[in-house]
Amino acid sequence: MSKKPSYKLTRWKIVGIVVLSLLIVLVAVAAFGIGFLKRAVVDYRWQHDFSTRDPSFFGSAHAMADPLPLEGNSVQLLHNGDQIFPAMLEAIHSAKASVNFEAFLFYSDGVGAQFRDALCERARAGVRVRVLLDGIGSGSKFSDVDEKTLRNAGCSFSYYHPTHSWRVDKLNRRTHRRILIVDGKVGFTGSVGFADPWSGHAESPEHWRDIHVRLEGPIVAKLQGAFQQHWVRGTGETISGMSEFPPLPPAGKLRTQLIASHSFSISPISLVQAVAFASAEKTIFITNAYCTPSHNQVKLLTEAAKRGVDVRILVPGPHNDQPMTKAAGRSAYGELLTGGVKIYEYAPTMIHTKTMVVDGLFTVIGSSNFDSRSAQINEELDITIYDEGFGGEMDAVFRQDLERANPYRLEDFQKRPFRERVTEWAVAPLSPLL
């Protein structure tokens, strides 16, 4: 006589069911934290009702940040590690009261050691030094020894959203900002990483192309405020006093503004880009290391091209540190190229620049990639400059970089290898997170 199967829940079956249920809950929580806790991005489909020269342009573009331009600033362009790092190190060495430093990527290598030593030297001299690094961008290649060295020298040190946090949503929301403020008077920002690939002058594949800016004037107080937003989250400490927020008389003639993204808000940089694209009358020049435009951005750019605007996008070519991101962005090339947008690939080395200049008048420089992660997830920081002289300088920089790039044409897209098509299909579901 056959034995009937037992349907009783044994202790081990119960344990298995509980463990499986917990795993399902954890996966669901992780998926929610990683995939759904994002900033809102409104499809800003602005009509071409006014130009970049219209008095309403600046306020309209910055409505999600600060619609009033800051007058009286100086903005100095710094190209590649040969210019960027000496200028920043000189500023640190000159500090008399405070140094506030925030970075996404800081490695324990030759470049990192220079900044570690400079920060430690100032801290030992009695300067208040604060260092805030991203827990993922700097985590794996920034050593515990260097952290201990900074702390022992007297630097205040913290990670933004440490990797040991139980909050999955925080793990996904990184600070992608680059900030240095010295004595509350001189600031630096842009897209450079503090690591050896950024050394040199983009003269070989081992030395990347990038741009940073040195700032003086009222905009530095805005930069200091952006640093405090993250510092207080990481440490609970606010910063104040004359050494942090001194009076800032005019240092130049440039009108500028700061665009800082925040969690659980509406993306401010997306509005800036949309209004600029819709307002353009002559040129839109975009350089970005990680270019995965949204459907809305593709439409705005192609509409600009159809009304006669010269729209050009410069992206990395054969030297690219994020091939998956490149594959995700390449899926938009067909519609862009068909719509009249010109695409170029930088040839000599990895180009890490994140800039935009419209009509030779309106410039955006900062940390934001041209993708969904920067718009919706990462904490970014960009500077806008509204000035024809500076815009002309940026136009010249773009054209110089274009001389070292190869055009990517519609026929290149149509004849791309099968493996590229498969990669594009495979990474498409992940593109918002890349």
C-alpha positions as CSV (number, residue, x, y, z in Angstrom):
1,M,0.0,0.0,0.0
2,S,1.5,3.4,-1.1
3,K,2.2,5.9,1.6
4,K,0.4,9.3,1.3
5,P,2.6,12.3,1.0
6,S,2.8,14.5,4.0
7,Y,1.6,18.1,3.8
8,K,2.5,19.0,7.3
9,L,4.7,22.1,7.8
10,T,7.8,20.9,9.5
11,R,10.1,23.3,11.3
12,W,12.5,23.5,8.4
13,K,9.8,24.1,5.9
14,I,8.6,27.0,8.1
15,V,12.1,28.4,8.3
16,G,12.4,28.1,4.5
17,I,9.2,29.9,3.9
18,V,10.1,32.7,6.3
19,V,13.6,33.1,4.8
20,L,12.1,33.1,1.2
21,S,9.5,35.7,2.3
22,L,12.1,37.9,3.8
23,L,14.2,37.7,0.7
24,I,11.2,38.7,-1.4
25,V,10.5,41.7,0.8
26,L,14.2,42.7,0.7
27,V,14.3,42.5,-3.1
28,A,11.1,44.5,-3.3
29,V,12.5,47.2,-0.9
30,A,15.8,47.3,-2.8
31,A,13.9,47.6,-6.2
32,F,11.8,50.4,-4.7
33,G,14.8,52.2,-3.3
34,I,16.9,51.9,-6.4
35,G,14.3,52.2,-9.1
36,F,11.5,54.5,-7.8
37,L,12.8,57.0,-5.3
38,K,13.8,59.6,-7.9
39,R,13.4,63.3,-8.5
40,A,10.5,64.1,-10.8
41,V,11.4,65.2,-14.3
42,V,8.6,67.1,-16.0
43,D,8.5,66.9,-19.8
44,Y,9.3,70.6,-20.4
45,R,8.2,70.9,-24.1
46,W,8.6,74.6,-24.3
47,Q,7.7,76.4,-27.6
48,H,10.1,78.7,-29.2
49,D,8.4,81.8,-27.8
50,F,11.5,83.8,-26.8
51,S,15.2,83.6,-27.4
52,T,18.2,83.4,-25.1
53,R,18.6,87.1,-25.3
54,D,15.0,87.8,-24.1
55,P,14.8,89.4,-20.6
56,S,12.6,86.5,-19.5
57,F,15.0,83.8,-20.5
58,F,17.2,83.6,-17.4
59,G,14.4,83.5,-14.9
60,S,12.4,81.0,-16.9
61,A,15.4,78.7,-17.2
62,H,16.3,78.9,-13.5
63,A,12.8,78.8,-12.1
64,M,13.4,75.5,-10.3
65,A,16.6,76.9,-8.7
66,D,17.1,80.6,-8.3
67,P,15.6,82.9,-11.1
68,L,17.8,85.9,-10.1
69,P,21.2,86.1,-11.7
70,L,24.1,86.9,-9.4
71,E,26.1,89.9,-10.6
72,G,29.8,90.7,-10.2
73,N,31.6,87.3,-10.5
74,S,34.8,86.1,-11.9
75,V,34.9,82.7,-13.6
76,Q,38.2,81.3,-14.8
77,L,38.4,78.3,-17.1
78,L,40.9,75.6,-16.1
79,H,41.8,72.9,-18.6
80,N,42.9,69.4,-17.6
81,G,45.0,68.3,-14.7
82,D,48.0,70.5,-15.6
83,Q,45.9,73.6,-14.9
84,I,43.2,72.4,-12.6
85,F,45.3,70.7,-9.9
86,P,48.0,73.4,-9.4
87,A,45.3,76.1,-9.1
88,M,43.4,74.1,-6.5
89,L,46.4,73.1,-4.5
90,E,47.7,76.7,-4.5
91,A,44.3,77.9,-3.2
92,I,44.5,75.2,-0.4
93,H,48.0,76.2,0.6
94,S,46.9,79.8,0.8
95,A,44.1,79.1,3.2
96,K,44.1,81.1,6.5
97,A,40.8,80.1,8.1
98,S,38.9,77.3,6.4
99,V,39.0,74.7,3.6
100,N,35.8,72.9,2.6
101,F,36.3,70.0,0.1
102,E,33.7,67.7,-1.4
103,A,34.3,65.1,-4.1
104,F,32.7,62.2,-5.8
105,L,35.9,60.5,-6.8
106,F,39.1,60.7,-4.7
107,Y,41.7,57.9,-5.1
108,S,44.7,57.0,-3.0
109,D,47.2,57.5,-5.8
110,G,49.6,60.2,-6.9
111,V,47.0,63.0,-7.4
112,G,45.1,62.0,-4.3
113,A,48.3,62.0,-2.3
114,Q,49.0,65.6,-3.3
115,F,45.6,66.8,-2.1
116,R,45.7,64.6,1.0
117,D,49.1,66.2,2.0
118,A,47.9,69.7,1.2
119,L,44.8,69.3,3.3
120,C,46.7,67.8,6.2
121,E,49.3,70.6,6.1
122,R,46.7,73.2,6.4
123,A,44.9,71.4,9.2
124,R,48.1,71.0,11.2
125,A,48.6,74.8,10.7
126,G,45.3,75.5,12.5
127,V,43.0,75.9,9.5
128,R,39.6,74.3,9.8
129,V,39.6,71.6,7.1
130,R,36.4,69.6,6.2
131,V,36.5,66.7,3.8
132,L,33.4,65.1,2.4
133,L,33.7,62.2,0.0
134,D,31.1,60.0,-1.7
135,G,30.9,56.5,-0.2
136,I,30.8,54.7,-3.5
137,G,32.7,57.0,-5.9
138,S,35.7,57.2,-3.5
139,G,35.1,54.1,-1.4
140,S,36.9,51.3,-3.2
141,K,40.1,53.2,-4.2
142,F,40.4,55.6,-1.2
143,S,42.3,53.7,1.5
144,D,41.5,53.6,5.2
145,V,45.1,54.7,5.8
146,D,44.5,57.9,3.9
147,E,41.3,58.5,5.9
148,K,43.2,58.0,9.1
149,T,45.9,60.3,8.0
150,L,43.4,63.1,7.3
151,R,41.7,62.6,10.7
152,N,45.0,62.4,12.6
153,A,46.1,65.7,11.0
154,G,43.0,67.4,12.4
155,C,40.7,67.3,9.3
156,S,37.0,66.8,9.9
157,F,36.1,63.8,7.6
158,S,32.9,62.2,6.6
159,Y,31.3,60.1,3.8
160,Y,28.1,61.2,2.2
161,H,25.6,58.3,2.4
162,P,28.2,55.7,3.7
163,T,28.0,52.3,2.0
164,H,27.3,50.5,5.3
165,S,23.9,52.3,5.6
166,W,20.8,50.1,5.7
167,R,18.9,52.6,3.6
168,V,19.0,51.2,0.1
169,D,17.6,54.5,-1.3
170,K,20.6,56.3,0.2
171,L,23.0,53.9,-1.3
172,N,21.7,54.8,-4.7
173,R,21.7,58.6,-4.2
174,R,25.3,59.7,-4.5
175,T,26.9,63.1,-4.2
176,H,28.4,63.6,-7.7
177,R,29.4,67.2,-6.8
178,R,32.9,68.7,-6.9
179,I,33.4,71.6,-4.5
180,L,36.3,73.4,-3.0
181,I,35.9,76.6,-1.0
182,V,38.8,78.4,0.6
183,D,38.2,81.0,3.4
184,G,34.7,81.5,2.0
185,K,36.2,83.7,-0.8
186,V,37.5,81.4,-3.6
187,G,35.6,78.4,-5.0
188,F,36.2,75.7,-7.5
189,T,33.7,73.3,-9.2
190,G,33.3,71.3,-12.4
191,S,33.7,67.7,-13.3
192,V,37.3,66.6,-12.5
193,G,38.1,63.5,-10.5
194,F,41.0,63.6,-8.0
195,A,42.9,60.7,-9.4
196,D,45.8,60.0,-11.8
197,P,43.7,59.6,-15.0
198,W,43.0,63.4,-14.7
199,S,46.7,64.3,-14.5
200,G,48.6,65.7,-17.5
201,H,47.1,67.7,-20.4
202,A,45.0,65.2,-22.3
203,E,48.1,64.4,-24.4
204,S,47.6,60.6,-24.3
205,P,44.9,58.0,-23.6
206,E,46.2,57.8,-20.0
207,H,45.4,61.5,-19.4
208,W,41.8,62.5,-19.6
209,R,40.3,65.7,-21.0
210,D,38.3,67.8,-18.5
211,I,37.3,71.3,-17.5
212,H,36.9,73.0,-14.1
213,V,36.3,76.6,-13.0
214,R,37.8,78.9,-10.4
215,L,35.2,81.3,-8.9
216,E,35.3,84.6,-7.1
217,G,32.5,86.9,-6.1
218,P,29.0,86.4,-4.7
219,I,28.6,83.0,-6.4
220,V,31.1,81.6,-3.8
221,A,28.6,82.0,-1.0
222,K,26.1,80.0,-3.0
223,L,28.8,77.3,-3.4
224,Q,29.4,77.4,0.3
225,G,25.7,76.9,1.0
226,A,25.6,73.9,-1.3
227,F,28.5,72.4,0.6
228,Q,26.8,73.0,3.9
229,Q,23.6,71.1,2.6
230,H,25.6,67.9,2.4
231,W,28.0,68.5,5.3
232,V,25.1,68.9,7.8
233,R,23.6,65.7,6.5
234,G,26.8,63.8,6.9
235,T,27.9,65.2,10.3
236,G,25.0,67.2,11.8
237,E,27.4,70.3,12.0
238,T,26.5,73.6,10.4
239,I,29.1,76.0,9.2
240,S,28.9,79.8,9.9
241,G,30.9,82.9,10.8
242,M,33.3,85.2,9.0
243,S,35.7,82.4,8.0
244,E,32.9,80.7,6.0
245,F,30.6,83.5,4.9
246,P,32.7,86.7,4.6
247,P,31.4,89.8,2.7
248,L,32.0,89.1,-1.0
249,P,32.4,92.3,-3.1
250,P,32.2,92.2,-6.9
251,A,35.2,90.3,-8.3
252,G,34.3,90.6,-12.0
253,K,31.5,91.4,-14.4
254,L,29.9,88.0,-15.0
255,R,26.2,87.1,-14.2
256,T,26.1,83.6,-12.8
257,Q,23.9,81.2,-10.9
258,L,24.2,77.9,-9.2
259,I,22.1,74.8,-9.9
260,A,22.1,72.2,-7.1
261,S,19.9,69.2,-7.3
262,H,18.3,67.7,-4.2
263,S,16.5,64.5,-3.3
264,F,12.7,64.2,-3.5
265,S,12.4,67.4,-5.6
266,I,11.8,68.3,-9.3
267,S,14.9,68.2,-11.4
268,P,16.2,71.8,-11.8
269,I,18.9,71.1,-14.4
270,S,16.3,69.5,-16.8
271,L,14.4,72.8,-16.8
272,V,17.5,74.8,-17.5
273,Q,18.4,72.5,-20.5
274,A,14.8,72.5,-21.8
275,V,14.4,76.2,-21.8
276,A,17.8,76.7,-23.3
277,F,17.1,74.2,-26.1
278,A,13.7,75.8,-26.8
279,S,15.2,79.3,-26.8
280,A,18.2,78.7,-29.0
281,E,18.4,80.6,-32.2
282,K,21.9,80.0,-33.5
283,T,23.9,77.2,-31.7
284,I,23.7,74.5,-29.1
285,F,27.0,72.9,-28.3
286,I,27.0,70.1,-25.8
287,T,30.0,68.2,-24.5
288,N,29.3,65.3,-22.1
289,A,31.1,62.2,-21.1
290,Y,27.9,60.3,-20.5
291,C,25.2,61.1,-23.0
292,T,21.9,59.3,-22.7
293,P,19.3,61.9,-23.6
294,S,15.6,61.4,-22.7
295,H,12.9,61.2,-25.4
296,N,11.9,64.8,-24.4
297,Q,15.4,66.1,-24.8
298,V,15.8,64.4,-28.2
299,K,12.6,66.1,-29.3
300,L,13.7,69.5,-28.1
301,L,17.1,69.2,-29.8
302,T,15.7,68.0,-33.1
303,E,13.1,70.7,-33.1
304,A,15.9,73.2,-32.6
305,A,17.8,71.7,-35.5
306,K,14.7,71.9,-37.8
307,R,14.3,75.6,-37.1
308,G,17.9,76.2,-38.2
309,V,19.9,75.9,-35.0
310,D,23.4,74.3,-35.3
311,V,23.1,71.5,-32.8
312,R,26.3,69.6,-32.1
313,I,27.0,66.9,-29.4
314,L,30.6,65.9,-28.5
315,V,30.9,62.5,-26.7
316,P,33.7,60.0,-26.0
317,G,35.0,58.0,-28.8
318,P,37.2,54.8,-28.6
319,H,38.4,55.8,-25.1
320,N,35.4,55.4,-22.8
321,D,35.4,54.2,-19.2
322,Q,31.6,53.4,-19.2
323,P,30.8,51.4,-22.3
324,M,27.3,50.4,-21.0
325,T,26.3,54.0,-20.7
326,K,27.6,54.7,-24.2
327,A,25.5,51.8,-25.5
328,A,22.4,53.1,-23.7
329,G,22.9,56.5,-25.2
330,R,23.6,55.3,-28.7
331,S,20.1,54.1,-29.1
332,A,19.0,57.7,-29.4
333,Y,21.6,58.5,-32.1
334,G,19.3,57.5,-35.0
335,E,16.5,60.0,-34.1
336,L,19.0,62.7,-33.3
337,L,20.9,62.3,-36.6
338,T,17.8,62.0,-38.7
339,G,16.5,65.2,-37.0
340,G,19.6,67.2,-38.0
341,V,21.7,67.0,-34.9
342,K,25.4,66.5,-35.5
343,I,27.3,64.0,-33.3
344,Y,31.1,63.8,-32.8
345,E,33.3,61.3,-31.0
346,Y,36.5,62.6,-29.3
347,A,39.4,60.6,-30.5
348,P,42.7,61.2,-28.5
349,T,41.6,60.2,-25.0
350,M,38.6,59.9,-22.7
351,I,36.7,63.3,-22.6
352,H,35.1,63.8,-19.2
353,T,33.9,67.4,-19.7
354,K,30.3,68.3,-18.9
355,T,29.5,71.6,-20.6
356,M,26.8,73.3,-22.7
357,V,26.9,76.6,-24.4
358,V,23.9,78.1,-26.3
359,D,24.0,80.9,-28.8
360,G,27.5,81.8,-27.5
361,L,25.8,83.5,-24.6
362,F,24.5,81.0,-22.0
363,T,26.9,78.4,-20.5
364,V,26.5,75.5,-18.1
365,I,29.5,73.9,-16.5
366,G,29.4,71.3,-13.7
367,S,29.0,67.7,-12.7
368,S,25.8,66.8,-14.4
369,N,25.9,64.1,-17.0
370,F,23.4,64.3,-19.9
371,D,21.4,61.3,-18.6
372,S,18.6,60.1,-16.3
373,R,20.8,59.4,-13.3
374,S,22.1,63.0,-13.1
375,A,18.6,64.3,-13.7
376,Q,16.8,62.1,-11.2
377,I,19.1,60.4,-8.7
378,N,22.5,61.8,-8.1
379,E,23.1,65.1,-6.1
380,E,24.6,67.3,-8.8
381,L,26.0,70.8,-8.9
382,D,26.3,73.1,-12.0
383,I,27.2,76.7,-12.6
384,T,25.5,78.8,-15.3
385,I,27.2,81.9,-16.8
386,Y,25.1,84.4,-18.8
387,D,27.7,86.4,-20.7
388,E,28.6,86.8,-24.4
389,G,32.3,87.2,-23.8
390,F,32.5,84.0,-21.7
391,G,30.1,82.3,-24.1
392,G,32.5,83.1,-27.0
393,E,35.4,81.6,-25.1
394,M,33.3,78.4,-24.5
395,D,32.4,78.3,-28.2
396,A,36.1,78.5,-29.1
397,V,36.9,75.7,-26.6
398,F,34.2,73.5,-28.1
399,R,35.4,74.1,-31.6
400,Q,39.0,73.3,-30.6
401,D,37.9,70.0,-29.1
402,L,35.9,69.3,-32.2
403,E,39.1,69.4,-34.2
404,R,40.2,66.3,-32.4
405,A,37.0,64.4,-32.9
406,N,35.5,62.3,-35.6
407,P,31.9,62.8,-37.0
408,Y,29.5,60.0,-36.2
409,R,27.1,60.0,-39.2
410,L,23.7,58.4,-39.8
411,E,25.3,55.8,-42.0
412,D,27.6,54.8,-39.1
413,F,24.6,54.3,-36.9
414,Q,22.7,52.3,-39.6
415,K,25.8,50.1,-40.3
416,R,26.8,49.6,-36.6
417,P,27.8,46.0,-35.8
418,F,25.3,43.5,-34.6
419,R,27.1,43.2,-31.2
420,E,26.4,46.9,-30.6
421,R,22.7,46.5,-31.4
422,V,22.5,43.6,-28.9
423,T,24.3,45.6,-26.2
424,E,21.9,48.5,-26.7
425,W,18.9,46.2,-26.4
426,A,20.4,44.5,-23.3
427,V,21.2,47.7,-21.4
428,A,18.0,49.6,-22.3
429,P,16.1,48.5,-19.1
430,L,19.0,49.7,-17.0
431,S,19.6,53.1,-18.7
432,P,17.8,55.1,-16.0
433,L,20.4,53.8,-13.4
434,L,23.6,54.0,-15.5
